[in-house]
Amino acid sequence: MRILAIDQGTSATKALLVGPGQQVLGSAEVPVGVRADGDAVEADPEELLGSVLAAGRAALAAAGARGSADAVALANQGETVLAWDRRTGRALTPAIVWQDRRSAGVCARLAPDAGWLAEVTGLPLDPYFAGPKMTWLREHLTRDGVVSTVDAWLLARLGAGYLTDAATASRTMLLDLDAADWSPRACAAFGLDPGDLPAVSDCAGPAGETSAFGGRPVPVTGLAVDQQAALAAQGCLAAGQAKCTYGTGAFLLATTGPRAVRSASGLSASVAWRLGGVATYCLDGQVYTAGAAVTWLTRLGLLSRPEELDPLAASVADSGGVSFVPALAGLGAPHWRPAARGAFTGLSLSASRAHLARAVIEGIAASVALLARAAARDAGAPPSALRVDGGLTRSAVLLQAQADLLQAPVEVHRTPDATALGVAALARLGAGASGTLAEAVGPVRAEKVVEPRMSADEAAGRIAAFEAAVESVAPAGR
């Protein structure tokens, strides 16, 4: 069975035609634009849809004679939302991207409800999640149409039904985490009617049909939010296994098993996937700007192109005392300080471009190390290794910094496209071509393993210096 797996991301849409053994038969990538202006981060919904169609068709064409699909899978950005007309499918607003912070006022207004909302939904009250964005959109842009995460709109425009998967729904602050279905109480807090929201589906199973990619209609059988799809592709199916994806942001997820574990360490709890009506759960934390920080450096002229990052950072032994706090869109877990902003600290006259580049890499790695530490506290033990994927894993400097600061091996996935492979595995399971998710994922092989070189004492000192930099620019309570 061949699966057309589509990963609609923040900066690009990737499509893979995946064969029976999870081999890639054809692939394509289409960039998409994001408009950032202060706290506003938006995308053009029609551009997102166009990129899905173009990437999917190009991946089929790249496969040549093998370029036909038996099923389609869709992974999505998760917390990005829009309003649209269900009758016509027309978008009524821009897509409000997950990095958008304009719903901070909504969160401030709901602060007295933060405790019970976190208990019900597993999520801390923060503009990152979809629910606050939906309320802000309703209050400031339009009361017309329906408001949903972008996956429900894409599915409708592709000809499938009005639905979202349980993993994506768990990123809204509207889902009862234990029931894995909409919470009327949470919806009421945000002024939203659960009857207007899409149906919550399993991540594997029939979700309508589409003929949008040419030829006969084929079923859509795999749906997932991007990070949970990557968690599956990395084979993190058992409690205690963890992965980090380095894309526009960096996202660490740790599987907790069939019981939802509420974090006591500042992480969020979500559905990893729901299969046959039964949910598996995970803890997760976010660094909002990872690859986005590299793009920012390039836009400023500190890098001539993103590919310069690694050789420039590798040209110095360390950051020369410079620290970088990657809070260009606020701080997520475990700090949850949406008003925080990025900063370089420890600058001196001897600081060079190379030191700044290295500081950015080490700031991302330190942020992920803090997330891993938080996950270890909640789970009772640190993961024996961290499985990683995403475009930034091409950076040898980042991989070594991550292993050093984690004091654990970093296992690099064989392809940066783990999200697409994960949702392809879900689609294979949903189409009945595999009996279990483990069978659908297949053997997980690391392309390489990076071991720590730094002593535990030095790593602890680096983490402490980074935490001090965070506190200097974003004191607790901000």
C-alpha positions as CSV (number, residue, x, y, z in Angstrom):
1,M,0.0,0.0,0.0
2,R,1.3,3.5,-1.0
3,I,0.4,6.4,1.3
4,L,0.6,10.1,0.2
5,A,1.6,11.7,3.5
6,I,1.4,15.5,3.7
7,D,3.0,17.5,6.5
8,Q,1.5,21.0,6.4
9,G,4.0,23.0,8.5
10,T,4.7,26.6,9.4
11,S,7.2,27.5,6.8
12,A,6.7,24.7,4.2
13,T,4.4,21.9,3.2
14,K,6.2,18.5,2.6
15,A,4.7,15.6,0.9
16,L,6.0,12.0,0.7
17,L,4.7,9.1,-1.3
18,V,5.5,6.3,1.2
19,G,5.8,2.6,0.2
20,P,4.8,-0.5,2.1
21,G,8.1,-0.6,4.0
22,Q,8.0,3.1,4.9
23,Q,10.4,3.8,2.0
24,V,10.1,7.2,0.3
25,L,9.1,6.7,-3.4
26,G,8.7,10.4,-4.2
27,S,8.9,13.7,-2.3
28,A,8.3,17.4,-2.7
29,E,8.4,20.5,-0.6
30,V,6.6,23.8,-1.2
31,P,7.4,26.9,0.9
32,V,4.7,29.0,2.5
33,G,4.9,32.5,3.8
34,V,4.2,33.8,7.3
35,R,3.6,37.5,8.1
36,A,4.9,38.6,11.5
37,D,4.1,42.1,12.9
38,G,4.6,42.5,16.6
39,D,2.4,39.9,18.3
40,A,0.6,39.1,15.1
41,V,1.7,36.1,13.1
42,E,-0.6,35.2,10.2
43,A,-0.6,33.1,7.0
44,D,-2.8,33.1,3.9
45,P,-5.1,30.0,4.1
46,E,-5.4,29.7,0.4
47,E,-1.6,29.6,0.2
48,L,-1.6,26.8,2.7
49,L,-4.1,24.9,0.7
50,G,-2.3,25.6,-2.6
51,S,0.9,24.3,-1.0
52,V,-0.8,21.1,0.1
53,L,-2.1,20.4,-3.4
54,A,1.2,21.4,-5.2
55,A,3.4,19.3,-2.8
56,G,1.1,16.3,-3.0
57,R,0.9,16.3,-6.8
58,A,4.7,16.9,-7.1
59,A,5.5,14.0,-4.8
60,L,3.3,11.7,-6.9
61,A,5.0,13.0,-10.1
62,A,8.4,12.5,-8.5
63,A,7.6,8.8,-8.0
64,G,7.3,8.3,-11.7
65,A,5.6,5.0,-12.6
66,R,4.9,4.3,-9.0
67,G,3.2,7.6,-8.5
68,S,-0.2,6.7,-7.3
69,A,-1.6,6.6,-3.8
70,D,-4.0,4.1,-2.1
71,A,-4.6,6.5,0.9
72,V,-3.8,10.0,2.0
73,A,-2.5,11.1,5.4
74,L,-2.4,14.7,6.8
75,A,-0.3,16.2,9.6
76,N,-0.9,19.7,10.6
77,Q,0.5,22.7,12.6
78,G,-1.7,22.0,15.6
79,E,-2.5,25.4,17.2
80,T,-3.1,27.5,14.0
81,V,-6.7,28.5,13.6
82,L,-9.1,30.4,11.2
83,A,-12.7,31.1,10.6
84,W,-14.4,29.8,7.5
85,D,-17.8,29.2,5.8
86,R,-18.8,25.6,6.0
87,R,-21.1,25.9,3.1
88,T,-18.6,27.2,0.6
89,G,-15.3,26.4,2.3
90,R,-14.2,30.0,1.9
91,A,-11.8,31.3,4.5
92,L,-13.2,34.3,6.3
93,T,-10.0,35.3,8.1
94,P,-6.2,34.8,7.8
95,A,-4.8,31.7,9.5
96,I,-3.7,32.8,13.0
97,V,-0.4,31.0,13.4
98,W,0.6,29.2,16.6
99,Q,3.2,31.8,17.3
100,D,0.7,34.6,17.4
101,R,0.5,36.2,20.9
102,R,-2.6,38.5,20.4
103,S,-4.8,36.4,22.6
104,A,-2.7,37.2,25.7
105,G,-5.5,39.5,26.8
106,V,-8.0,36.6,26.6
107,C,-5.6,34.5,28.8
108,A,-5.3,37.4,31.3
109,R,-9.1,37.6,31.6
110,L,-9.4,33.9,32.2
111,A,-6.6,33.7,34.7
112,P,-9.0,32.8,37.6
113,D,-10.0,29.7,35.6
114,A,-6.4,28.6,34.8
115,G,-6.3,25.9,37.5
116,W,-9.4,24.0,36.5
117,L,-8.7,24.5,32.8
118,A,-5.3,22.9,33.2
119,E,-6.8,20.0,35.2
120,V,-9.5,19.3,32.6
121,T,-7.4,19.9,29.4
122,G,-3.9,19.2,30.5
123,L,-2.7,22.6,29.2
124,P,-1.5,25.7,30.9
125,L,-3.4,28.9,30.0
126,D,-1.3,30.5,27.3
127,P,-1.8,32.3,23.9
128,Y,0.1,29.4,22.3
129,F,-2.9,27.1,22.3
130,A,-5.8,27.2,19.9
131,G,-8.7,28.0,22.3
132,P,-7.5,31.5,23.3
133,K,-6.8,32.3,19.6
134,M,-10.3,31.2,18.6
135,T,-11.8,33.5,21.2
136,W,-9.6,36.4,20.1
137,L,-10.6,35.8,16.5
138,R,-14.3,35.8,17.4
139,E,-14.0,39.0,19.4
140,H,-11.8,40.9,17.0
141,L,-12.2,39.6,13.4
142,T,-15.6,37.9,12.7
143,R,-18.5,36.1,14.3
144,D,-19.4,34.5,11.0
145,G,-18.8,30.9,9.9
146,V,-17.1,28.3,12.1
147,V,-13.7,28.6,13.8
148,S,-11.4,25.6,13.9
149,T,-7.9,24.5,13.7
150,V,-6.5,24.6,10.1
151,D,-6.6,20.8,9.6
152,A,-10.4,20.7,9.7
153,W,-10.6,23.4,7.0
154,L,-8.0,21.6,4.8
155,L,-9.9,18.3,5.1
156,A,-13.1,20.0,4.1
157,R,-11.4,21.7,1.1
158,L,-9.9,18.4,0.1
159,G,-13.4,16.9,0.0
160,A,-13.3,14.9,3.3
161,G,-15.5,15.5,6.3
162,Y,-15.7,18.1,9.1
163,L,-13.5,16.6,11.7
164,T,-10.2,16.9,13.6
165,D,-8.2,14.2,15.2
166,A,-7.9,13.7,19.0
167,A,-4.2,14.7,19.1
168,T,-4.9,18.0,17.3
169,A,-8.0,18.6,19.4
170,S,-5.9,18.1,22.6
171,R,-3.9,21.3,21.6
172,T,-6.9,23.6,21.8
173,M,-7.6,23.9,25.6
174,L,-11.2,22.7,24.7
175,L,-10.7,19.0,25.0
176,D,-11.4,16.9,28.1
177,L,-8.1,15.1,28.2
178,D,-9.3,12.0,30.0
179,A,-12.4,11.6,27.8
180,A,-10.5,12.6,24.6
181,D,-13.6,14.6,23.5
182,W,-14.8,18.2,23.7
183,S,-15.3,19.6,27.2
184,P,-18.6,21.7,27.4
185,R,-17.2,23.5,30.4
186,A,-13.9,24.4,28.8
187,C,-15.7,25.5,25.6
188,A,-18.0,27.7,27.7
189,A,-15.1,29.4,29.4
190,F,-13.8,30.5,25.9
191,G,-17.3,31.4,24.7
192,L,-17.4,28.7,22.1
193,D,-20.2,26.2,21.3
194,P,-18.9,22.6,21.2
195,G,-21.7,21.9,18.7
196,D,-20.0,24.2,16.2
197,L,-16.6,22.4,16.5
198,P,-15.6,19.5,14.2
199,A,-16.1,15.9,15.3
200,V,-13.1,14.4,17.2
201,S,-11.8,11.4,15.3
202,D,-9.2,8.7,15.9
203,C,-5.8,9.3,14.4
204,A,-6.1,6.1,12.2
205,G,-9.3,5.2,10.3
206,P,-11.5,6.4,7.5
207,A,-11.9,10.2,7.5
208,G,-13.6,10.7,4.1
209,E,-12.2,10.6,0.6
210,T,-10.4,13.0,-1.7
211,S,-9.7,13.3,-5.4
212,A,-7.8,16.5,-5.0
213,F,-4.5,14.9,-6.1
214,G,-5.8,13.6,-9.4
215,G,-7.2,10.2,-10.4
216,R,-9.8,8.2,-8.5
217,P,-11.0,9.2,-5.0
218,V,-8.8,7.7,-2.3
219,P,-9.6,7.5,1.4
220,V,-8.0,9.8,4.0
221,T,-7.0,7.3,6.8
222,G,-4.3,9.0,8.9
223,L,-4.6,12.3,10.8
224,A,-2.3,13.8,13.5
225,V,-0.8,17.0,14.8
226,D,2.8,17.3,13.6
227,Q,4.7,16.6,16.8
228,Q,2.7,13.5,17.7
229,A,3.2,12.2,14.2
230,A,6.9,12.5,14.7
231,L,6.7,10.8,18.1
232,A,5.2,7.8,16.4
233,A,7.8,7.8,13.6
234,Q,10.5,7.8,16.1
235,G,9.1,4.7,17.6
236,C,8.4,6.4,21.0
237,L,5.4,4.1,21.6
238,A,6.2,3.1,25.2
239,A,6.1,5.2,28.4
240,G,9.4,7.0,29.1
241,Q,10.5,7.3,25.5
242,A,11.1,10.8,24.2
243,K,11.9,12.7,21.0
244,C,12.6,16.3,20.0
245,T,11.8,17.8,16.6
246,Y,13.8,20.8,15.5
247,G,11.9,22.8,12.9
248,T,10.6,26.4,13.1
249,G,10.4,25.7,16.8
250,A,11.8,22.8,18.9
251,F,9.3,20.4,20.4
252,L,10.1,17.7,23.0
253,L,7.5,15.0,23.6
254,A,7.7,12.1,26.1
255,T,5.2,9.2,25.9
256,T,3.4,8.5,29.2
257,G,1.2,5.6,28.1
258,P,-2.6,5.0,28.5
259,R,-3.0,7.4,31.4
260,A,-2.9,11.2,31.1
261,V,-0.2,12.5,33.4
262,R,-0.6,16.1,34.5
263,S,2.8,17.8,34.7
264,A,4.0,19.2,38.0
265,S,7.1,20.7,36.1
266,G,5.6,23.1,33.7
267,L,5.0,20.8,30.7
268,S,1.6,20.3,28.9
269,A,-0.2,17.0,28.7
270,S,-1.8,15.9,25.4
271,V,-3.2,13.0,23.5
272,A,-0.3,11.3,21.6
273,W,-2.8,9.4,19.4
274,R,-6.2,7.8,19.7
275,L,-6.7,4.4,18.1
276,G,-9.9,2.5,18.2
277,G,-11.3,5.0,20.7
278,V,-8.4,4.4,23.1
279,A,-6.0,7.3,23.8
280,T,-2.2,7.2,24.4
281,Y,-0.9,10.3,26.1
282,C,2.3,12.3,26.2
283,L,3.9,15.3,27.9
284,D,5.4,18.0,25.8
285,G,7.3,21.3,25.9
286,Q,8.1,23.9,23.3
287,V,10.9,26.2,22.3
288,Y,9.0,28.6,20.0
289,T,11.9,29.8,18.0
290,A,14.6,27.3,16.8
291,G,14.8,27.3,13.0
292,A,13.0,30.6,13.2
293,A,15.9,32.0,15.2
294,V,18.3,31.0,12.4
295,T,16.0,32.7,9.8
296,W,16.1,35.8,12.0
297,L,19.9,35.8,12.1
298,T,19.9,35.6,8.3
299,R,17.4,38.4,8.0
300,L,19.6,40.6,10.2
301,G,22.6,39.9,8.1
302,L,24.5,38.0,10.8
303,L,24.4,35.0,8.5
304,S,24.7,35.3,4.7
305,R,22.4,32.2,4.4
306,P,21.2,29.6,6.9
307,E,23.7,27.0,5.8
308,E,26.5,29.3,7.2
309,L,25.3,28.7,10.8
310,D,27.3,25.5,11.4
311,P,30.7,26.4,9.9
312,L,30.5,29.8,11.6
313,A,29.6,28.4,15.0
314,A,32.2,25.6,14.7
315,S,34.9,28.2,14.1
316,V,35.0,29.1,17.8
317,A,35.4,26.7,20.8
318,D,32.5,28.2,22.7
319,S,30.2,31.2,22.8
320,G,32.8,33.5,24.5
321,G,30.5,34.0,27.5
322,V,27.5,35.1,25.3
323,S,24.1,33.5,26.1
324,F,21.1,33.6,23.9
325,V,17.5,33.3,25.2
326,P,15.4,32.0,22.2
327,A,12.2,33.9,23.3
328,L,11.6,35.8,20.0
329,A,7.9,34.7,20.3
330,G,7.8,34.4,24.1
331,L,8.8,31.6,26.4
332,G,6.8,28.4,26.5
333,A,7.4,25.4,28.7
334,P,8.5,25.1,31.4
335,H,8.5,28.9,32.0
336,W,5.3,30.0,30.4
337,R,6.1,33.7,30.1
338,P,4.4,35.0,27.0
339,A,5.7,38.5,27.5
340,A,9.3,37.4,27.4
341,R,11.4,38.4,24.5
342,G,14.7,37.1,23.1
343,A,18.0,38.5,24.1
344,F,21.8,38.1,23.9
345,T,23.4,38.5,27.3
346,G,27.1,38.5,28.3
347,L,28.1,40.6,25.3
348,S,31.6,42.1,25.3
349,L,33.9,43.9,22.8
350,S,35.4,40.6,21.9
351,A,32.1,39.0,20.9
352,S,32.1,38.1,17.2
353,R,29.5,36.8,14.7
354,A,30.8,33.3,15.4
355,H,30.1,33.7,19.1
356,L,26.6,34.9,18.5
357,A,25.9,32.0,16.1
358,R,27.2,29.5,18.7
359,A,25.2,31.2,21.4
360,V,22.0,30.7,19.4
361,I,22.7,27.0,18.9
362,E,23.6,26.5,22.6
363,G,20.5,28.5,23.7
364,I,18.2,26.2,21.7
365,A,20.0,23.1,23.1
366,A,19.8,24.5,26.7
367,S,16.1,25.1,26.3
368,V,15.5,21.6,25.2
369,A,17.6,20.2,28.0
370,L,15.4,22.1,30.5
371,L,12.4,20.5,28.9
372,A,14.0,17.0,29.2
373,R,14.7,17.7,32.8
374,A,11.1,18.6,33.4
375,A,9.9,15.5,31.7
376,A,12.2,13.4,33.8
377,R,10.8,14.9,37.0
378,D,7.2,14.1,35.9
379,A,8.1,10.6,34.6
380,G,10.3,9.7,37.6
381,A,13.4,8.9,35.4
382,P,15.2,10.6,32.6
383,P,15.0,9.0,29.1
384,S,18.0,6.8,28.3
385,A,18.4,8.7,25.0
386,L,16.7,11.5,23.1
387,R,15.6,10.7,19.6
388,V,15.7,13.7,17.3
389,D,14.6,14.8,13.9
390,G,13.9,18.0,11.9
391,G,15.9,20.3,9.6
392,L,18.2,21.6,12.3
393,T,19.5,18.1,13.0
394,R,21.8,18.8,10.0
395,S,23.8,21.0,12.5
396,A,26.6,18.9,14.0
397,V,27.2,21.7,16.5
398,L,23.6,21.6,17.7
399,L,23.7,17.8,18.1
400,Q,26.9,17.8,20.1
401,A,25.6,20.7,22.3
402,Q,22.4,18.8,22.9
403,A,24.1,15.6,23.9
404,D,26.5,17.5,26.2
405,L,23.8,19.5,28.0
406,L,21.5,16.5,28.3
407,Q,24.3,14.2,29.4
408,A,22.6,11.5,27.3
409,P,23.0,10.1,23.8
410,V,21.2,11.9,21.0
411,E,19.9,9.5,18.3
412,V,19.4,11.2,14.9
413,H,16.5,9.9,12.8
414,R,17.4,8.7,9.3
415,T,15.4,11.5,7.7
416,P,14.3,15.0,8.8
417,D,10.8,14.1,7.6
418,A,9.7,12.1,10.6
419,T,6.3,13.9,10.8
420,A,5.3,12.7,7.3
421,L,6.5,9.2,8.0
422,G,4.6,9.1,11.3
423,V,1.3,10.2,9.8
424,A,1.9,7.7,6.9
425,A,2.2,4.9,9.5
426,L,-1.1,6.0,11.1
427,A,-2.7,6.0,7.6
428,R,-1.4,2.5,6.9
429,L,-2.9,1.3,10.2
430,G,-6.2,3.2,9.5
431,A,-6.4,1.5,6.1
432,G,-6.1,-1.9,7.6
433,A,-2.7,-2.7,6.0
434,S,-1.0,-3.1,9.4
435,G,-2.3,-4.7,12.6
436,T,-0.6,-2.5,15.1
437,L,1.1,0.9,15.2
438,A,4.5,-0.6,15.9
439,E,4.0,-2.8,12.8
440,A,3.0,0.2,10.7
441,V,6.0,2.3,11.9
442,G,8.4,-0.6,11.3
443,P,12.0,-0.7,12.6
444,V,13.4,2.6,13.7
445,R,17.0,3.1,12.8
446,A,19.2,6.0,13.9
447,E,21.3,7.5,11.2
448,K,23.9,8.3,13.9
449,V,24.3,8.6,17.6
450,V,26.0,11.5,19.2
451,E,27.5,10.9,22.7
452,P,28.2,13.5,25.3
453,R,31.8,14.8,25.5
454,M,31.3,17.4,28.2
455,S,31.6,16.6,31.9
456,A,28.5,16.6,34.0
457,D,29.8,19.5,36.1
458,E,30.5,21.6,33.1
459,A,27.1,20.8,31.6
460,A,25.4,21.8,34.9
461,G,27.3,25.1,34.9
462,R,26.2,25.9,31.3
463,I,22.6,25.1,32.2
464,A,22.8,27.3,35.3
465,A,24.3,30.2,33.2
466,F,21.4,29.8,30.7
467,E,18.8,29.8,33.4
468,A,20.4,33.0,34.8
469,A,20.1,34.6,31.4
470,V,16.4,33.7,31.2
471,E,15.8,35.2,34.6
472,S,17.6,38.4,33.7
473,V,15.4,39.1,30.7
474,A,12.2,37.4,31.9
475,P,11.9,37.4,35.7
476,A,9.4,35.0,37.1
477,G,5.9,36.5,37.3
478,R,6.2,38.4,34.0
